[in-house]
């Protein structure tokens, strides 16, 4: 399993950007992106939001799906709603969840 919890924010952004670009080219790779985020969702969510703003989907929709599956959104992630741009197609699903 791919786990990014030992990386700092810059390294996490780089790794998640790489996985997002891979998943864009090869949709069957979305599972790798999902597994990486699941490993430390509260810790990686801010980096994932940065990647979603800069690179676009599928990371935004994967993050939204994982938050939906979690049921209750962790308190530390509620502040992400304030960081969402007003008009963003890539992040509209995440905005709805938060």
N, C-alpha and C positions, 0 to 999 in steps of 0.2 A: 504494500500500500504506500502511496505517495503521501508524505506528511511534511508540511511546511512550517510547523510550529517552532522550529529551531532557528528560523531565519528572521533577520530584522525587517523593518517595514520596506526598505528599498529593495532588499533581496526578494521579499514576498511579492512586491509589485512586479518585479522582473519575471519571476517564476509564473505568476498568475497571467501575466501578459502573454508569455510563451504558450501556456496551456490554452488560453483563449484563442489565440491565433491558430493553433493546431486544431482546435475544435471547430473553428470556422471553415478550415480547409477539409477536415475529415470529421464529419458529425459523429462518427462512431467513437471519437476521442472525448466526447463530452463527459463520459464516465470518469475519466482521469481528472478532469477539472472538478467534477462533483466530489470525488474522493478526497482531493486535496483540500477543498473547502470544508468538508465534513470533519476533517481531522481536528480543526481548531476554528470553528465558525466564529465565535466571538472575537478571537484574536485576529483572524484574517478578513473579517467583514469590511473594516475601513480600507484595507489595501484593495479588496475586491471592488469596492465602490470607486476608488480611483481608477482602476483598470477599466471598469464599465464606462466611466465618463470619457476616458481617452481612447479606448479600443472598441467599445460597443459590445454587443452580444456575441456569444451566448452567456457570458459571465453574469450579466444582470438577471437574466431569466433563471439561471441555475441558482443564484443567490436567493432570489424570490421563492423558488420552489423549496429550497432547503429551509427557509424561514417558515414557510407554510407548513411543512412537515413537522417542524419543531413544535407546532401548536402555539405555545406561549412564546412570544418574542423576548429574548433576554433583555433585561433592563438596560444593560450597557450598549445595546444596539439601537434602542429607540432614538438616540440622538442622531443616528444616521439620517433620519427623515429630514432634519434641518439642513443637511449637507446636499440633499438632492436638488438638482437644477429644476426650475419651474417647468421647462419644456424640454423633455428628453424622451425620445421614443425608446431608446435602449433601457431606460430606467423606469418606464411607466409602470411595469408590473411590480417592481420593487416598491415604488411609491405607494401603490395600492395596498401592498402587504403591510408596510409600515404605517 
